[in-house]
Each structure stands twice: as C-alpha cells, then as structure tokens.
Amino acid sequence: MGVNLKDIVDAKQINYADLSGKTVAVDALNSLYQFLASIRQPDGTPLMDSKGNVTSHLSGLLYRTTNLIKFGIKPVYVFDGEPSELKKKTLQKRREAKEEAQKKWEQAKSEGRIDDALKYSKRTSKLTREMGDEAKKLLTYMGVPWTQAPSEGEAQCTHIVLRGDAYAVASTDYDSPLFGAPHLVRGLTMSGKMELSQLDLEDTLKKLELTREQLIDVAILVGTDFDDGVYGLGPKKALKTVKEGGIGELQLDFNLDDIRDVFLNHPVTDEYDINYRKIDEDGLVNLLSNEHDFNIERVKRAATELSKAYRENTQQNISKWF
C-alpha cells in the first residue's frame, strides 16, 4: 500500500509521448496487484484457467507491457525480495484484511449484490510465489528485462534511476521519493483508470520547504509499510508538526531512527540487467496457451505486435533496444 502523501504533494499530468524513448523502473508487485484487482468478471471473480489457476496478472502483464513498448517506453520490472522485519507486521495485517474481505465477497455474491461483490473482491488479491515466478517467466519470453531486489522493490527501482540506467520509477505508491527517486510516474501500468502523472522530488521538496529527511519524517508520522504512524496525524498535520520541529515531543511506539534508516540505507544491488532481448514466441505460446488456456491466436497476435514495436522503435532511433 505504501505511504499516503497525496494531500500534500503535487504531480503534473503527463502523457505517454513524454516517456517515449525512456527506460522506466517499474515496481513489479505494485503492477501485478493492480492487474489482479482490476481484471475480474462482474461478480469479482478473477480470470482463471480450466485448472482454477488465476491468470489476471499474466493477462495484464502481457497486454499492458506490449502497449507501453508500442509507445516507445522501455519498462524494466523490479520484484521485491525478502521483506524487512519492520514490514512483517504490516504484511500480517494485510493478510487478515484480505481474509475478512474474502468473507464479505462470498456473502455479497451469495446474496446477489454484484456491485458489493466486485468492490470486496478487489481487496482479496493474493500473489503467490508461483504467480510471481510465472510473471518473471512471461517477461523473459517477451524479451523484457526484470530484476530481483534484495528487499524493497521501490528502493531497487530508485537505485537503478540514481545510477542513470532509468529515467523514473513507476508505481502508484509514494515510497520511491522517500528512497530518493528524482522522478515518480504514477498510473503507468493502470488501464484507463488513472491519469498518468509525474512527481518530481526536487520540486516537491522546494514547494514544501523540506529536506528529503524531513519528508521521510512526515511519512513516518502518517504511517508507512514499516510503522503505524501516529494516531490522528494525516499528511497535513504531520507536515506542520515536522516543520515546527515538534516531532521530538511526540510519544512514539516505534524507534524513529530505525524507520528513517529503512529509507536512507535500504539494501540494493548493482547486479541487474536492463537489456532487452528477442521474443521467444514458442515460450509465450507454451506458457500462456498450453499451460493457462489463453487463446493461441491472441497470444501470437500480441507477439507479432511486440516484435513490430521493437522494430519500429529501433528504426525510429527512439533508443537502443537490443
């Protein structure tokens, strides 16, 4: 879920042409959960194959990534690694919330309340290790690079940007500016449900008259994946508290320096690959059609469109793809 800073930060609206020719480090789990939540039947049931395996994440990843590449955008997907100890409490709360949403979804379906069923179903999305591995396999067959973060994906995305290997981080969360990302693109992997926007860290800090370290403190008071925040403090009150130097007067039930350290010194790696490769159409067909019942003609059509996009982008010298 990440931290909620939307009430105090401004993002400028952009379009896909603004990102053409640019590499973008994408928060993979954030994107996959979006696909799982949004690609569902009217009663909230996700896409599934004949064996009952959920395939919404694969469908979204295939078609959305293909569309981005057709715009000349080069996504590099970054997957989360082992969560820090500080995040495990949050993850447990999320599991409990999903279990409760599952009960409400099933009840709404049984009572014929379709709108409620769809609403609750979006809160039940689960991404297993096997589903994540299949997503990586799909990207490999598409020729799209992906990398494994040591821990937080957004921290690794930021590291890739800061090393000059990508222009921006793509996520719906606001964590990457806290890790130091100069540019955050929101809505990139959403399909028609969210405007594409860009938040620039330098402009944000200047407008708020904060340092990055102070922005981190604001986020901590609001609540992050690593702490529950302070009850009653939303973004605006937290901002006022930090700017007035009042954070030291608060009674906190967590170690402030430990949370700060998550954002200032998070583990990352230089071992990543952002190079695109040729499409493996046979691999795509085997994974999607043979294993998961995707329409074979649609899969082949997507592969053809992707190959065409690679050729056209290279011919137009948008950027070096291979």
N, C-alpha and C positions, 0 to 999 in steps of 0.2 A: 504493500500500500504506500509506503514512503511517508514523508512529512507533508503536511498541508500548509503551504505558504501562499496560496493563490490570492488571499485577500491583501497581501502587501507587495506583491511583485507584479510587474507588467511585462507581458510578452507581446511582441509585434507580430502581426499577421504576415505570413509569407505564402508563397506558392511553390509548387514542385519545381518550376523552372529555376527558382533561386538556388536550388540544391543540385541542379544538373551539373555533372562532372565532378561532384564532391563525394568523398568517402564519408560515411556516417557510421559510427559505432553504435549498434542497436542493443538495447537491454533485452536479451532474448526471452527471458522468463516473463517479463512485463508484456511483451508482444504475444507470447503463446497464451498467456492467461486472458488477454483481450480476445483472441480468437475463440478460446473455449467458452468465454462468456457470451460472445455475440453471435456465433454461428450455431444457431439452435432452431429447432422446429417451434411452431407457435405455442406449444404447451411447455416449452423449455427443454425438451429432450435434445441432447447434443447429437451431431452426426455420428453414426456408428456403422461399422461393417457388419456382415452377416454373422460374425462370431461375437458380436457385442462389444467390440473394441471401439473406444471413442476415437474419432478421426477429425474432429473440428479443427484441431491445432494444425494438422497436416494440410488440410484444405486451405486454411487461411495463410499458412506459411508459403505454400506453392503459389497461389494466385496473387497475394499481396506483394510478395517479393518480386515476382515477374513484372507486375505493374510498376514498381519502383525502378527497376532496371530499365524498363521501357522509357521512363522519364530521364534516363541517364544518371540516376542516383546509384551509388555503389554501397549497399549495406554490408556491414561486417557484423555478424551476430556474436554476442558475448554471453556465455552461460555462467550462471552463478556456481561457485564452488561450495566449500564447506562453510556453513553459517557460523558466525562468531557466537561465543557463549551468551553474549548480551542479547542476541536476537532470538534465542531459543524460546524465551518466554513469550515473545510476540507470536512466533510460529505456532506455539501450543494454543494460544488464544484464537488464532485463525482457524485451526483445526476444529476447535469447539464451536466456533461461529458457523462453520460450514456444516457441521452435524446438525445444528439447530435449523439452519436454512433448508437442509435436506428434508427434515420432518415437515416443515411448513410447505415446501414444494409438493411433496407427496400428498399432503392433505388438500392443498388447493387443486391439484389435478383430480383427486377423487371426488371433489365437490363441484367440479366443472368450472372453477374460477380461473379461466385461462390467463387473463392479464396478471393476476397474482402469481400464478404458477410460473409464468415467464420471468417475473420480477425476482422471485425467490431462487429460481434455477440458476440465475447468473451469479449467485453468491455461493454456489456449491462446487464451482470449478476446482478440479484436482489435477495436478500434473505429476504423474509418477515418473520414477527414474527411467522406466522403459519408454515412456512417451517422449521424454527429453532426448533419449538416445536415438529414437526414430526421427526426431526433428533434425538432429545433427546428421544423420544418415541422408535424409532428404536434401539438406543443404549441400552436402558433399556431391550427391548425384546432380544437383543443379549447377555445380561449379562455383557455388557461393561460399566464401570463407567464413569460418566460425572459430572461436577460440574459447578455451576454458579458463575462467578466472580462478585464482586461488580461493577467493571468498566472494565478496560482493561484486556482482556483475557491473554495476554502475561505477564502482571505483576503478575497475579494469578498463571500462569504456573511457573514463576520464584520462587514465594513463595513456591510452592509445592516442587520444586527442592531443594531450600535452606533449607527446613525443613527435607530433607533426604528422602522424600517419592517418589521421582522420580530421574532419572539419568540426564535427559536433557529436554530441551524444543524443540518441533518440530514445525517449522514454516519456510516459505520462506522469511519472513521479518527479519530484523536485530535489531528489537527493544529489544528483550529479554536480550541481553548482556548489554544494557543500563540500564535495570532494575536490572541487577546484576546476570543474569543466568551464571553459570560457563561453561555450555555446550549448544550449539545450534546445532540441527540437521536439515539440510535443505534437502528437497526432499523426506521426509519420506512418505508423502501421495500423491506424484505425481506418475503417472503410466508411467514409461518408457520415460519420457520427461526431466528428470533432474537427474543428478548424485547425489547419496547420499553422503553428506559431513557433516563434523562436525567442528564447530568453537569453540575454547576454549578461554574463556575470558582472563585467566591469560597469555597465550602465546601471545595473540593479544596485550595486554597492554605492555608486555615486548618488543615485536618487534617494536611497535610504540613509545615506551618510553613515555607512557602516564599513567595517573591515570584514573580510571573509570570516575571520574568527568570531566576530560579533554576530554575523548571520548564523553561524553554527550554533551559537548560544541561543538565539531566538528560536531556531528549530528545535533545540533540546527542550526548551521550556514548553513549546507547543506539543511536543511528543514525536519521536521518531521510531523507526523499527527497533531501536536499541534502548528506548526508555519510554515510560508512560507520560512524560511531561508533568506539568503542574496543573492540578485541577482548577478550572476557571480561567486559565490563560489561553486565549486564542492568539492568532498571529499578531493582531494589532496591539493587544495588551502586552504580549511578550516583547514586541518591538519597543514599546515605550519603556518597559522595565529595563531592558538591556541598555538603551540609550541614556537612561537616567542613572545607570550604574547600580541598579537595585538587585541584581541577581545574587549578590553576596548576602542579602538579607533574607532570602527565601529559605524555607525549611525543605530540603530536597531529600527524597528517599532513595537516591541513587548517587553514585560518585560522578560528579560533573566532569572531572578530568578524564575519566575512563571513556565517557561518551565522546568528549572532544577528540580524544586520541583515535577513535574509530574513523573520524572524517579527516583528520590531519595526517595519520600514519597508517592507512589501511594497506594490507598486503596486496601487492600487484606483481605481475611478471612481465619481463621483456620477451618471453618465449611465446610469440604469437605470429600468425601468418595472415596477411590481408590480401594475398594474391588470389585472383580469380582463375578458374580452370575450365576446361572444356566440359560440356554437358555429357553425362552418361545416361542416354535415353533408355537403354535397356535396364539400368539400375532403377530409374524412375518408374518404369512400367512394372517391374517386378515388385517394388516396394508398395506402390500405390494401387495398382490394378490387381496384381496376382495375390498380394497379401491382404489388401484392405478394400477390395471391390470398387475402386474408383473406375469410372467409365474410361476405358482404354483410349477411346478416340479423343476425349477431353484432355487426358494426360499427354498424349502425343501432340495435340494442338498446342498445349502450354509449352512443351519442349521446343516446338518449332518457333513459337513466338519469342521464347527466351533466346534461342540461337540467333534469330533475326535481330533482336535488340542488341545483342553483343556485337554483331557485325556492323550494324548501323552506327552504334556509338563509337566503334573503332574507326570507321570510315569518316565520321564527322570530327574525329580527333577530340571528342569530348574529354577523354582521358585514356590512359593506357589500361587496358583490361586484362591482357594476358602477358 
